[in-house]
Amino acid sequence: MTPPVPPTLPGATLIDRLTSAAGASASNGIHFVDRDEGETWFGWDAIRAGALRAAGGLAAAGIGAGDRVAFVLPTSPELVFALLGCISIGAIPFVLAAPRRLGRLEEYRERTVAMLRATRAAALVTDARVRRSLDSVLARYEPRFGALLVEDLDRGPTREPSAISPDDLALVQFSSGTTVHPKPVAVTHRQILANCDAMAERMYPQAEAVHVSWLPLHHDMGLIGCVFNAMCRGIKLVLMAPEIFIAKPSLWLRAMARHRATVTVAPNFAYAQCTAKVRDEDLEGADFSGWNMALCGAEPISAEVARRFNTRFARWGLAETAFAPVYGLAEATLAVTFTPFHERPFRTTHVDRKSLSEGRPVPGPGVELVSVGKPIRTVEIELRRTEDRVPCALGEVGNIWVRSPSVMAGYLDRDDAPIENGWLDTGDLGVLLDGELYITGRAKDIIIINGENHLPHDIEDAVNRVAAVRTGFAAAAAEVGEHGERLLVFVEQRKASANLAEECWKAVLSTTGLEPALVVALAPGSIPQTTSGKIRRGETLRRWQQGILTPPESGRGQNAAVKSLFGSLSDAYRALIPSEDAARPSDSADLDDE
């Protein structure tokens, strides 16, 4: 039986909710975990006090209501204080990934400059260590108030919150779509709270909920789904930096056990990483019997990964019903559907491959689809045909359209939002079966060969079973030539193999009946991804056509697991790097020297 949902804290804005949390419980707040499992705790009252100090520092620097402020900082108390302080004076923050020493540094700079320009950022807040790596970015885009050091924001007088309306913009978050430069999604306090309140009913049904997260705060799942969600209910949040999880995944699970946590959320790859790399001795004395929800989203969900995770950690008390696939996107603030709480194991269905590609799936042995559950409260879903936007028949694959109070009004300073009469076109394809949503792909990624539609995910699944392919690092795309479309398959190699192309060709043919025109074998790290770890198929094809599909630069011996975050978090895992532990990054090794 589902326990009663605890009451929502009062308040019409994020800062109201922070104030309510500060007065509601002296024992709840955020525990920041370091790489040695040391913890620094701040109650919600201390977090509010830190936010008001940061607000005073930002105001003293000239920042006021309506100014857009970029935050380029690692996960830390200072980031949380400054972010909430920015919101409290009516300025509009957005969090960007910090530069990494490994990976495509020039690509990072180009992307960061594009996001600063897209938002017309008035200031950039960072720390002294990260600031040294931002000279090239700041040379290309100079904010009106320059680059502010977060250390300096804590030195001035506090400032009480400004008068803020629920319909004021609270935050900009970037869509993790597959375009070269993500779009700035502008969301209001009202939209965030509507989504958080509906999510919390599913995530925190018990009064003593405890949430553990390592997700990066430049991603909507990390900031809204974890920090804001916990704040809006005034519960305990245990927070660690993403690189800590990458270096040693067991620390995430140990924090779950240590705090008797009830809920966490992560992409598919994180659960696979734990299954493959966490040792029994790492969990000595652990008890997961209170762990009610292991939410999984942000990238395609593998039923096999979920089953292995459940089996692997059942001996420590993890319930079979804990694994819970979810679906959402930045344009809807975050959450759209959730698997029902603790009622049953996650649900899958097997459908015939050909019927799925034709848009009318019927039961069969070909493809296993994973349910991402039912819409959360206040959210409506409608499936529409791609060609004419007419609602689909029951059981027919279509474009997923969403309507809810948490759907964005539009992209910041743009008029190209895919919204009609309050309905958002997500760009994703899905099918409703027995009232639950199953994601089948992206509308624009459909491959048409000889007049027939094919799902790239099916092709990629086929080559992912080839031993020499890095699991999860394959991209299928179609190139138009003089004789029509031809199928190209790109794979990253786990190990060198003279027969890799032939093995992949046979795998695709035997699974889908398609014959790839070309299989391109690549070095690890070559295939581009979105910030949430989705493969960018169109960008992969474009780079190959331009002759620039190359792996990132090496990083003086540091493991590929810390190349970059968050798109690279799934990069760090999905091939399941064979060493027992990823190389532990030193404090001085995170950033590249100019």
C-alpha positions as CSV (number, residue, x, y, z in Angstrom):
1,M,0.0,0.0,0.0
2,T,1.3,3.5,-0.9
3,P,1.8,5.6,2.2
4,P,0.1,9.0,2.5
5,V,1.8,11.9,0.8
6,P,3.3,14.4,3.3
7,P,2.0,18.0,2.9
8,T,3.7,20.4,0.5
9,L,5.6,23.3,2.1
10,P,3.9,26.6,1.6
11,G,5.1,29.3,-0.8
12,A,4.5,30.4,-4.4
13,T,8.2,30.9,-5.4
14,L,11.4,28.9,-5.0
15,I,12.6,31.4,-2.3
16,D,9.3,31.1,-0.4
17,R,9.9,27.3,-0.4
18,L,13.5,27.8,0.9
19,T,12.2,30.0,3.7
20,S,9.5,27.4,4.6
21,A,12.1,24.6,4.5
22,A,14.4,26.7,6.8
23,G,11.7,27.0,9.4
24,A,10.3,23.5,9.1
25,S,13.0,21.2,10.3
26,A,16.3,21.7,12.1
27,S,17.6,18.3,11.1
28,N,17.1,18.4,7.3
29,G,19.2,20.1,4.6
30,I,22.1,19.1,2.3
31,H,25.0,16.8,3.2
32,F,27.8,17.4,0.8
33,V,30.0,14.3,0.4
34,D,33.7,14.5,-0.6
35,R,35.8,11.8,-2.3
36,D,37.0,10.5,1.1
37,E,33.3,10.1,2.3
38,G,33.7,13.0,4.6
39,E,30.5,15.1,4.9
40,T,29.7,18.8,5.4
41,W,26.1,19.4,6.5
42,F,24.1,22.6,6.0
43,G,20.5,22.8,7.4
44,W,18.0,24.5,5.2
45,D,18.3,27.5,7.6
46,A,22.0,27.7,7.0
47,I,21.5,27.3,3.2
48,R,19.0,30.2,3.3
49,A,21.6,32.3,5.3
50,G,24.3,31.5,2.7
51,A,21.9,32.4,-0.1
52,L,21.2,35.8,1.5
53,R,24.9,36.5,1.8
54,A,25.5,35.6,-1.8
55,A,22.5,37.8,-2.8
56,G,24.2,40.7,-1.0
57,G,27.5,40.1,-2.9
58,L,25.7,39.8,-6.3
59,A,23.8,43.0,-5.7
60,A,26.9,44.8,-4.6
61,A,28.5,43.8,-8.0
62,G,25.6,45.6,-9.7
63,I,23.4,42.6,-10.6
64,G,19.7,43.1,-10.3
65,A,16.3,41.7,-11.3
66,G,16.1,40.3,-14.8
67,D,19.9,40.0,-15.3
68,R,21.0,36.6,-16.7
69,V,23.9,35.1,-14.7
70,A,26.0,32.1,-15.7
71,F,27.4,29.8,-13.0
72,V,30.5,27.8,-13.9
73,L,31.3,25.9,-10.7
74,P,31.7,22.4,-9.4
75,T,29.1,20.9,-7.2
76,S,29.6,22.6,-3.8
77,P,27.9,24.6,-1.1
78,E,29.1,27.8,-2.7
79,L,27.3,26.9,-5.9
80,V,24.0,26.2,-4.1
81,F,24.3,29.4,-2.0
82,A,25.1,31.6,-5.0
83,L,22.5,30.1,-7.2
84,L,19.7,30.6,-4.7
85,G,21.0,34.1,-3.8
86,C,20.8,35.0,-7.5
87,I,17.2,33.8,-7.7
88,S,16.3,35.7,-4.5
89,I,17.2,39.1,-6.0
90,G,15.1,38.4,-9.2
91,A,18.1,37.7,-11.4
92,I,17.9,34.6,-13.7
93,P,20.7,32.0,-13.3
94,F,21.8,29.1,-15.4
95,V,24.5,26.5,-14.6
96,L,27.1,25.5,-17.1
97,A,29.5,22.6,-17.0
98,A,33.0,23.5,-15.8
99,P,35.8,22.8,-18.2
100,R,37.7,19.6,-18.0
101,R,41.3,18.8,-18.5
102,L,40.5,15.9,-20.8
103,G,38.3,16.0,-23.9
104,R,37.5,18.5,-26.5
105,L,38.5,21.7,-24.9
106,E,38.0,23.8,-28.0
107,E,34.5,22.3,-28.5
108,Y,33.7,23.1,-24.8
109,R,34.8,26.7,-25.3
110,E,32.7,27.1,-28.5
111,R,29.6,25.6,-26.8
112,T,30.0,27.7,-23.7
113,V,30.4,31.0,-25.7
114,A,27.3,30.1,-27.7
115,M,25.3,29.6,-24.5
116,L,26.5,32.8,-23.0
117,R,25.5,34.7,-26.2
118,A,22.2,32.9,-26.4
119,T,21.3,34.2,-22.9
120,R,23.0,37.5,-23.2
121,A,24.6,36.8,-19.8
122,A,25.3,39.9,-17.7
123,A,27.8,38.1,-15.5
124,L,29.7,34.8,-15.0
125,V,30.2,33.4,-11.5
126,T,33.1,31.0,-11.0
127,D,35.9,30.3,-8.6
128,A,39.6,31.1,-8.7
129,R,40.6,27.6,-9.8
130,V,38.0,27.3,-12.7
131,R,38.6,31.0,-13.7
132,R,42.1,30.2,-14.9
133,S,40.6,28.0,-17.6
134,L,38.0,30.4,-18.8
135,D,40.3,33.1,-20.4
136,S,39.6,31.9,-23.9
137,V,35.8,31.9,-23.2
138,L,35.9,35.4,-21.7
139,A,38.0,36.7,-24.6
140,R,35.1,35.7,-27.0
141,Y,32.3,36.8,-24.8
142,E,32.7,39.5,-22.1
143,P,29.7,39.8,-19.7
144,R,28.7,43.3,-18.7
145,F,29.6,42.7,-15.1
146,G,32.6,40.5,-16.0
147,A,33.6,37.3,-14.2
148,L,32.8,37.3,-10.5
149,L,34.5,34.9,-8.0
150,V,32.1,33.1,-5.8
151,E,34.6,33.5,-2.9
152,D,34.0,37.2,-3.0
153,L,30.2,37.0,-2.8
154,D,30.3,35.9,0.9
155,R,32.1,39.0,2.1
156,G,29.4,41.6,2.0
157,P,26.2,42.3,3.9
158,T,23.3,40.0,3.5
159,R,20.3,41.0,1.4
160,E,16.7,40.0,2.1
161,P,14.8,38.6,-0.9
162,S,13.3,40.9,-3.4
163,A,9.6,40.9,-4.3
164,I,9.2,38.0,-6.8
165,S,6.1,36.9,-8.7
166,P,5.4,33.3,-9.3
167,D,5.3,34.1,-13.0
168,D,8.8,35.7,-13.0
169,L,11.5,33.8,-14.8
170,A,13.4,31.7,-12.2
171,L,15.9,29.8,-14.3
172,V,17.3,29.1,-17.7
173,Q,18.2,25.5,-18.4
174,F,19.5,24.2,-21.7
175,S,17.7,21.6,-23.7
176,S,19.8,18.4,-24.1
177,G,18.6,18.0,-27.7
178,T,20.9,16.7,-30.5
179,T,21.6,20.1,-32.1
180,V,25.1,21.6,-32.0
181,H,24.1,24.3,-29.6
182,P,21.3,23.5,-27.1
183,K,18.4,25.9,-26.8
184,P,17.8,28.0,-23.6
185,V,14.6,26.9,-21.9
186,A,13.1,29.7,-19.8
187,V,11.0,28.5,-16.8
188,T,9.1,30.4,-14.2
189,H,8.7,29.8,-10.5
190,R,5.2,28.6,-11.1
191,Q,6.3,26.1,-13.7
192,I,9.1,24.7,-11.5
193,L,6.9,24.4,-8.5
194,A,4.1,22.7,-10.4
195,N,6.6,20.1,-11.7
196,C,8.3,19.6,-8.3
197,D,5.1,19.2,-6.4
198,A,3.8,16.6,-8.9
199,M,7.2,14.8,-8.9
200,A,7.4,14.8,-5.1
201,E,4.1,13.0,-4.8
202,R,5.8,10.1,-6.6
203,M,9.4,10.4,-5.2
204,Y,8.7,11.2,-1.6
205,P,5.5,9.5,-0.6
206,Q,6.8,8.8,2.9
207,A,7.3,11.6,5.5
208,E,11.0,10.7,6.2
209,A,12.2,10.6,2.6
210,V,16.0,10.9,2.1
211,H,17.4,11.6,-1.4
212,V,21.0,10.8,-2.6
213,S,22.3,12.3,-5.8
214,W,25.6,12.7,-7.7
215,L,24.0,14.2,-10.8
216,P,25.6,17.4,-12.2
217,L,23.8,20.6,-11.4
218,H,24.0,21.9,-14.9
219,H,21.5,19.2,-15.8
220,D,17.8,19.5,-15.1
221,M,17.7,16.1,-13.3
222,G,20.4,17.2,-10.9
223,L,19.2,20.8,-10.2
224,I,15.4,20.6,-10.4
225,G,14.9,16.9,-9.8
226,C,17.2,16.7,-6.8
227,V,18.1,20.1,-5.2
228,F,14.9,22.1,-5.9
229,N,12.7,19.0,-5.3
230,A,14.3,18.3,-1.9
231,M,14.2,22.0,-1.0
232,C,10.5,22.2,-1.9
233,R,9.7,19.4,0.5
234,G,12.3,20.3,3.1
235,I,13.8,16.8,3.2
236,K,17.3,15.6,3.6
237,L,19.5,15.6,0.4
238,V,22.9,13.9,0.2
239,L,24.9,15.4,-2.6
240,M,28.2,14.4,-4.2
241,A,30.0,15.7,-7.3
242,P,29.7,13.6,-10.5
243,E,33.4,13.0,-10.7
244,I,33.3,11.2,-7.3
245,F,30.7,8.7,-8.7
246,I,32.8,8.2,-11.8
247,A,36.0,7.6,-9.8
248,K,34.3,5.1,-7.5
249,P,30.7,4.2,-8.1
250,S,30.4,2.3,-4.8
251,L,30.5,5.7,-2.9
252,W,27.0,6.4,-4.3
253,L,25.6,3.2,-3.0
254,R,27.5,3.5,0.3
255,A,25.9,6.9,0.8
256,M,22.5,5.3,0.1
257,A,23.1,2.8,2.8
258,R,24.7,5.1,5.3
259,H,21.8,7.6,5.2
260,R,19.1,4.9,4.9
261,A,18.1,6.8,1.7
262,T,14.7,6.1,0.1
263,V,15.3,7.5,-3.4
264,T,17.9,8.3,-6.0
265,V,17.8,9.1,-9.7
266,A,20.4,8.4,-12.4
267,P,20.7,7.6,-16.1
268,N,20.8,4.0,-17.3
269,F,24.6,3.8,-17.5
270,A,25.1,4.5,-13.8
271,Y,23.2,1.4,-12.8
272,A,25.2,-0.7,-15.3
273,Q,28.4,0.8,-13.9
274,C,27.5,-0.2,-10.4
275,T,26.5,-3.7,-11.5
276,A,29.8,-4.2,-13.2
277,K,32.3,-2.5,-10.9
278,V,31.0,-2.4,-7.3
279,R,32.6,-5.2,-5.3
280,D,30.9,-7.1,-2.5
281,E,33.5,-5.9,0.0
282,D,32.6,-2.3,-0.9
283,L,29.2,-2.8,0.6
284,E,30.0,-4.6,3.8
285,G,27.2,-3.9,6.3
286,A,25.1,-2.1,3.7
287,D,21.3,-2.3,4.0
288,F,19.1,-1.2,1.1
289,S,15.8,-2.3,2.5
290,G,14.6,1.3,2.8
291,W,15.5,2.1,-0.8
292,N,12.1,2.5,-2.4
293,M,12.9,4.1,-5.8
294,A,15.9,3.8,-8.1
295,L,14.6,6.3,-10.7
296,C,16.1,5.9,-14.2
297,G,15.9,8.4,-17.1
298,A,17.7,10.8,-19.4
299,E,18.7,8.2,-22.0
300,P,17.3,5.0,-23.5
301,I,16.6,2.4,-20.7
302,S,17.8,-1.1,-21.0
303,A,15.6,-3.8,-19.4
304,E,18.7,-6.0,-19.2
305,V,20.6,-3.4,-17.2
306,A,17.7,-3.0,-14.8
307,R,17.3,-6.8,-14.3
308,R,21.1,-7.2,-13.6
309,F,21.0,-4.3,-11.2
310,N,18.1,-5.7,-9.3
311,T,19.7,-9.2,-9.1
312,R,23.1,-7.9,-8.2
313,F,22.0,-5.8,-5.2
314,A,19.0,-7.9,-3.9
315,R,21.3,-9.5,-1.3
316,W,21.6,-6.2,0.5
317,G,17.8,-5.8,0.6
318,L,17.1,-3.9,-2.6
319,A,13.4,-4.5,-3.5
320,E,12.6,-5.8,-6.9
321,T,10.1,-3.0,-7.2
322,A,12.6,-0.2,-6.7
323,F,13.9,0.2,-10.2
324,A,11.6,2.8,-11.8
325,P,12.0,4.2,-15.4
326,V,10.9,7.8,-15.9
327,Y,10.6,10.2,-18.8
328,G,11.0,14.0,-19.1
329,L,12.6,16.9,-20.8
330,A,13.8,20.4,-20.1
331,E,11.0,22.0,-22.1
332,A,8.5,20.5,-19.7
333,T,10.6,21.8,-16.8
334,L,11.5,18.1,-16.2
335,A,9.2,15.2,-15.4
336,V,6.5,13.9,-17.7
337,T,5.9,10.3,-16.6
338,F,6.8,8.1,-13.7
339,T,6.6,4.4,-13.0
340,P,4.0,3.8,-10.2
341,F,5.6,3.8,-6.7
342,H,6.6,0.5,-5.3
343,E,3.6,-1.3,-6.7
344,R,5.3,-3.8,-9.1
345,P,8.6,-4.4,-10.9
346,F,9.1,-2.2,-14.0
347,R,7.1,-3.3,-17.0
348,T,8.3,-4.3,-20.5
349,T,6.7,-5.6,-23.6
350,H,8.1,-7.5,-26.6
351,V,6.9,-6.5,-30.0
352,D,7.6,-7.6,-33.6
353,R,10.4,-5.5,-35.0
354,K,8.9,-4.9,-38.5
355,S,5.5,-3.9,-37.1
356,L,7.3,-1.4,-34.7
357,S,9.2,0.2,-37.6
358,E,5.9,0.5,-39.4
359,G,4.3,2.3,-36.4
360,R,1.8,-0.3,-35.4
361,P,3.6,-2.7,-33.0
362,V,2.1,-6.1,-32.4
363,P,3.4,-8.7,-29.9
364,G,6.4,-10.6,-31.1
365,P,9.9,-11.7,-30.1
366,G,11.9,-8.9,-31.8
367,V,12.2,-5.8,-29.6
368,E,11.8,-5.4,-25.8
369,L,10.4,-1.9,-24.9
370,V,10.5,-0.5,-21.4
371,S,7.6,1.3,-19.9
372,V,8.4,4.8,-18.5
373,G,5.1,4.8,-16.6
374,K,2.1,7.1,-16.6
375,P,1.9,10.9,-16.6
376,I,2.5,12.6,-13.3
377,R,-0.4,14.7,-11.9
378,T,-1.2,17.8,-14.0
379,V,0.5,16.3,-17.1
380,E,-1.4,15.2,-20.2
381,I,0.0,13.2,-23.1
382,E,-1.2,12.9,-26.6
383,L,0.4,10.9,-29.4
384,R,0.1,12.4,-32.9
385,R,1.0,11.2,-36.3
386,T,4.2,12.9,-37.6
387,E,2.9,13.7,-41.1
388,D,-0.4,15.5,-40.2
389,R,-0.4,15.8,-36.4
390,V,-3.7,13.9,-36.2
391,P,-4.1,12.0,-32.9
392,C,-2.9,8.4,-33.2
393,A,-5.2,5.4,-32.9
394,L,-4.8,3.3,-29.8
395,G,-1.5,1.3,-29.9
396,E,-0.1,3.3,-32.8
397,V,3.4,4.9,-32.6
398,G,3.4,8.7,-32.8
399,N,5.0,11.9,-31.8
400,I,4.7,12.6,-28.0
401,W,2.9,15.8,-27.3
402,V,2.7,17.1,-23.7
403,R,0.5,19.7,-22.0
404,S,0.9,20.8,-18.4
405,P,1.3,23.9,-16.2
406,S,5.1,23.1,-16.2
407,V,5.6,23.3,-19.9
408,M,7.8,26.3,-20.8
409,A,6.3,29.4,-22.4
410,G,9.1,29.3,-24.9
411,Y,12.9,29.5,-25.4
412,L,14.6,32.5,-24.0
413,D,14.5,35.5,-26.5
414,R,13.3,33.2,-29.3
415,D,10.0,32.5,-31.0
416,D,10.7,29.0,-32.4
417,A,9.3,26.9,-29.5
418,P,7.5,23.7,-30.7
419,I,4.3,24.6,-28.9
420,E,0.8,24.7,-30.3
421,N,-2.2,25.8,-28.2
422,G,-0.3,24.9,-25.0
423,W,0.8,21.5,-26.4
424,L,4.6,20.8,-26.6
425,D,6.0,18.6,-29.4
426,T,8.7,16.7,-27.6
427,G,10.3,15.4,-30.7
428,D,10.2,11.9,-29.2
429,L,8.3,8.9,-30.6
430,G,6.3,6.6,-28.4
431,V,3.4,4.3,-28.0
432,L,0.7,4.0,-25.3
433,L,0.0,0.4,-24.2
434,D,-2.4,-0.3,-21.3
435,G,-2.2,3.4,-20.3
436,E,1.6,3.4,-20.0
437,L,4.1,5.2,-22.3
438,Y,6.9,3.3,-24.1
439,I,9.6,5.5,-25.8
440,T,10.5,4.2,-29.3
441,G,12.9,6.8,-30.6
442,R,13.4,10.4,-31.9
443,A,11.2,11.5,-34.8
444,K,14.0,13.1,-36.8
445,D,16.3,10.0,-36.4
446,I,14.1,7.7,-38.3
447,I,16.0,5.9,-41.1
448,I,14.2,5.3,-44.4
449,I,15.7,2.7,-46.6
450,N,13.8,1.6,-49.8
451,G,10.7,3.4,-48.6
452,E,10.6,1.6,-45.2
453,N,11.1,3.2,-41.8
454,H,13.7,1.8,-39.5
455,L,14.6,2.7,-35.9
456,P,18.3,3.5,-35.4
457,H,18.1,2.1,-31.8
458,D,17.4,-1.4,-33.3
459,I,20.5,-1.2,-35.5
460,E,22.6,0.1,-32.6
461,D,21.4,-2.6,-30.3
462,A,22.5,-5.2,-32.9
463,V,26.1,-3.9,-33.1
464,N,26.3,-3.4,-29.3
465,R,26.3,-7.1,-28.9
466,V,29.5,-7.5,-30.9
467,A,32.3,-8.2,-28.4
468,A,34.8,-5.6,-29.8
469,V,32.3,-2.7,-29.7
470,R,32.1,-0.4,-26.8
471,T,28.6,-1.0,-25.5
472,G,26.4,2.0,-25.9
473,F,28.7,3.8,-28.3
474,A,27.1,3.2,-31.7
475,A,25.3,5.5,-34.1
476,A,23.2,4.5,-37.0
477,A,22.4,7.2,-39.7
478,A,21.3,7.4,-43.3
479,E,23.2,9.4,-45.9
480,V,21.4,10.5,-49.1
481,G,23.2,9.7,-52.3
482,E,22.5,9.5,-56.0
483,H,20.8,6.1,-55.5
484,G,18.8,7.1,-52.4
485,E,19.5,6.6,-48.8
486,R,22.3,4.3,-47.6
487,L,22.8,3.0,-44.1
488,L,26.0,4.0,-42.2
489,V,26.9,2.5,-38.9
490,F,29.5,4.1,-36.6
491,V,30.9,2.2,-33.7
492,E,33.6,2.8,-31.1
493,Q,36.0,0.0,-30.6
494,R,36.5,-1.6,-27.2
495,K,39.5,-3.4,-28.6
496,A,41.2,-3.6,-31.9
497,S,39.7,-6.2,-34.2
498,A,40.5,-6.8,-37.9
499,N,37.0,-8.3,-38.4
500,L,35.0,-5.7,-36.6
501,A,33.3,-4.2,-39.6
502,E,32.3,-7.6,-40.9
503,E,31.0,-8.7,-37.5
504,C,28.9,-5.5,-37.2
505,W,27.6,-5.9,-40.8
506,K,26.5,-9.5,-40.0
507,A,24.9,-8.5,-36.7
508,V,22.8,-5.8,-38.4
509,L,21.8,-8.0,-41.2
510,S,20.8,-11.0,-39.0
511,T,18.9,-8.7,-36.6
512,T,17.1,-6.2,-38.8
513,G,17.5,-7.6,-42.4
514,L,19.3,-4.4,-43.4
515,E,22.7,-4.4,-45.1
516,P,24.9,-1.4,-44.0
517,A,26.6,0.3,-46.8
518,L,29.5,1.1,-44.5
519,V,30.6,0.3,-41.0
520,V,33.0,2.9,-39.6
521,A,35.2,1.8,-36.6
522,L,36.3,4.7,-34.4
523,A,38.5,5.3,-31.4
524,P,36.9,5.6,-28.0
525,G,35.4,9.0,-27.4
526,S,34.8,9.8,-31.0
527,I,30.9,9.7,-31.2
528,P,29.4,13.0,-29.9
529,Q,26.7,13.0,-27.3
530,T,24.2,15.4,-25.7
531,T,24.6,16.7,-22.1
532,S,22.4,13.9,-20.9
533,G,24.3,11.2,-22.7
534,K,22.2,10.6,-25.8
535,I,24.0,9.7,-29.0
536,R,24.0,12.7,-31.5
537,R,23.4,10.7,-34.7
538,G,23.0,13.7,-37.0
539,E,26.1,15.3,-35.6
540,T,28.1,12.0,-35.9
541,L,27.2,11.9,-39.6
542,R,28.0,15.6,-40.2
543,R,31.5,15.2,-38.6
544,W,32.2,12.1,-40.6
545,Q,31.2,13.9,-43.8
546,Q,33.5,16.7,-42.9
547,G,36.4,14.4,-41.9
548,I,36.5,15.6,-38.3
549,L,35.1,12.6,-36.5
550,T,38.0,12.1,-34.2
551,P,38.4,11.2,-30.5
552,P,39.2,13.9,-27.8
553,E,42.8,14.7,-27.0
554,S,44.4,12.6,-24.4
555,G,44.8,14.0,-20.9
556,R,48.2,13.1,-19.6
557,G,47.2,9.8,-18.2
558,Q,43.9,10.5,-16.6
559,N,41.2,7.9,-17.1
560,A,38.6,8.5,-19.8
561,A,36.0,8.4,-17.1
562,V,36.6,12.0,-16.3
563,K,36.8,13.5,-19.8
564,S,33.8,15.8,-19.2
565,L,30.5,15.9,-17.6
566,F,27.5,15.2,-18.1
567,G,27.4,14.1,-21.7
568,S,30.7,12.4,-20.9
569,L,29.3,10.7,-17.8
570,S,27.7,8.1,-19.9
571,D,30.8,8.2,-22.1
572,A,32.7,7.3,-19.0
573,Y,30.6,4.3,-18.3
574,R,28.9,2.8,-21.2
575,A,31.8,0.7,-22.4
576,L,32.4,-0.3,-18.8
577,I,36.1,0.6,-18.6
578,P,37.7,-2.7,-17.5
579,S,39.8,-1.6,-14.6
580,E,38.5,-2.1,-11.1
581,D,38.5,1.6,-10.3
582,A,38.7,4.6,-12.5
583,A,41.7,6.7,-11.9
584,R,41.1,9.0,-9.0
585,P,41.4,12.6,-10.2
586,S,43.6,14.8,-8.0
587,D,42.5,18.2,-6.9
588,S,44.9,19.8,-9.4
589,A,44.1,17.6,-12.4
590,D,40.5,18.7,-13.1
591,L,41.3,21.7,-15.4
592,D,43.3,22.2,-18.5
593,D,46.0,24.8,-18.6
594,E,45.6,27.4,-21.2
